[in-house]
Amino acid sequence: MVGDIDRLLVTLDRYQIINYKTNGFSTTLTAELPDHYRPQKPAYALALLQHDPDRKLCASLRSTDAAVEENFDWDTSEYPETESELATMIELVTES
């Protein structure tokens, strides 16, 4: 999995990730963007929560070519679940 966080806002108590998707290099339909890019969100969450597990984490995926936006919020209690979700995704990819 490869990805870049387009915008990361850091405050004393939270991280806010904003990812813009142009869909210029993909055959994915705009309406399918949230599902297509869903694996990036737990990866970003784990990376940031490992750095500072006490901050809340919010992420949003925004399409630049249509009104598609999806928002996610995590808190520290969800860290183990997010880690497990990402591990499952990695296993599925490596088995293929």
TATAVEN-V89156 format. One record per pair of residues at least 12 apart in sequence whose C-alpha atoms are under 7 Angstrom apart, sorted by the first residue. I is the first residue (numbers start at 1). GAP is how many residues later the second one is. D is the distance in whole Angstrom. If there is no record, write none. Layout:
i->I gap->GAP d->D
i->I gap->GAP d->D
This chain:
i->3 gap->37 d->7
i->5 gap->12 d->7
i->5 gap->13 d->7
i->5 gap->14 d->6
i->6 gap->12 d->6
i->6 gap->13 d->5
i->6 gap->14 d->7
i->7 gap->12 d->7
i->13 gap->42 d->5
i->13 gap->43 d->6
i->14 gap->41 d->5
i->14 gap->42 d->4
i->14 gap->43 d->5
i->15 gap->40 d->7
i->15 gap->41 d->6
i->15 gap->42 d->5
i->15 gap->43 d->6
i->16 gap->41 d->6
i->16 gap->42 d->5
i->16 gap->43 d->6
i->17 gap->41 d->6
i->17 gap->42 d->4
i->17 gap->43 d->6
i->18 gap->41 d->6
i->18 gap->42 d->5
i->18 gap->43 d->6
i->19 gap->41 d->6
i->19 gap->42 d->5
i->19 gap->43 d->6
i->20 gap->41 d->6
i->20 gap->42 d->5
i->20 gap->43 d->6
i->20 gap->44 d->6
i->21 gap->41 d->6
i->21 gap->42 d->5
i->21 gap->43 d->6
i->22 gap->41 d->6
i->22 gap->42 d->5
i->22 gap->43 d->6
i->31 gap->37 d->7
i->34 gap->36 d->7
i->42 gap->40 d->6
i->42 gap->44 d->6
i->43 gap->43 d->7
i->45 gap->12 d->7
i->46 gap->37 d->7
i->53 gap->23 d->6
i->54 gap->22 d->6
i->56 gap->18 d->6
i->56 gap->19 d->5
i->56 gap->20 d->7
i->57 gap->16 d->6
i->57 gap->17 d->5
i->57 gap->18 d->6
i->58 gap->14 d->6
i->58 gap->15 d->4
i->58 gap->16 d->6
i->59 gap->12 d->6
i->59 gap->13 d->5
i->59 gap->14 d->6
i->60 gap->12 d->6
